[in-house]
Amino acid sequence: MAELKSVVDKENPDVIAVLETWLTSEVLDSEIQLTGFITSRADRLNRRRGGFIVYTKSTLTIRLAETVAHVSETCELVRCKLKCRRQDIEVVVVYRSPESVADDFLLSKLKSWCKNGKNLVVGDFNAPYINCVNLEVGSSISSFNSKLLETSIGLALLQHIRDPTRYDLRNSSSILDLVFRHGDDVGQTAFVPPLGRRDHAVILFKFMVEIACQTIAPARPNIWKADMQAINSAASAENWEIDSKASVQEAWTLFRQLYNRVTQPYIP
């Protein structure tokens, strides 16, 4: 978490997707919480590895958050509908295991969720044989790679990652982590080193859309529930005399400090 927090502090993202968290129900939300973010998570119950967390900045207005997983626990998805100024955007995060037996389930969800042209789809698809530049696949026509490419073309989704995202010293590096969008409003893509012992790069990118943020009003004291008896008692114990040689600003500062000291503890 320390490395993730460091990246968050430096880059100040609005949405974060962390894949292959390996979390179980024994890990509390409070242990993985990031200050200023809302957490959506999908843990695997009966299998090791997998799972993910999606953090969305608390100032964003989320109309919907839904997490689904295949019964085989080899594929998980989450979608968050974010309120934007011109149109709502559905952010879909995917994790597909290399041993997935849920390919039809995954493709069906993408077809259902991404047919309105207002989606951003990101995740680890474990589909290394797709050439999204030339729209070619280096595997059989019945493979998941071919079906994913066909599905993305049918949904008019453009894949924006062009460089390898997973580094393997034993084999050639590959593009496993993908970013799909219906237009060219994904830009300034950059990679930073993997977190911890992972072998996947951290992908940073700008998604150019006008987000409708919540206006958070500052907290105000509820004076109607003040404990007046306690305030009067505290005020009686203070020395309210002001040095006659003090300036107006000094006198005001001292008075305000005294006032806050005797009132704030007793006003919710």
BELDA-V130526 format. One record per run of one state. SS is the DSSP state (h for helix, s for strand, l for the rest). FROM is the first residue (numbers start at 1). TO is the last residue. Records with the same first field share a line. If there is no record, write none. Layout:
SS = FROM-TO + FROM-TO
This chain:
l = 1-1 + 12-14 + 20-28 + 33-36 + 43-51 + 58-59 + 61-61 + 70-74 + 83-83 + 85-88 + 97-102 + 114-118 + 125-129 + 132-135 + 138-143 + 155-157 + 160-165 + 167-173 + 175-176 + 182-185 + 193-199 + 201-201 + 208-210 + 212-212 + 214-222 + 226-227 + 237-247 + 267-268
h = 2-11 + 29-32 + 103-113 + 144-154 + 223-225 + 228-236 + 248-266
s = 15-19 + 37-42 + 52-57 + 60-60 + 62-69 + 75-82 + 84-84 + 89-96 + 119-124 + 130-131 + 136-137 + 158-159 + 166-166 + 174-174 + 177-181 + 186-192 + 200-200 + 202-207 + 211-211 + 213-213
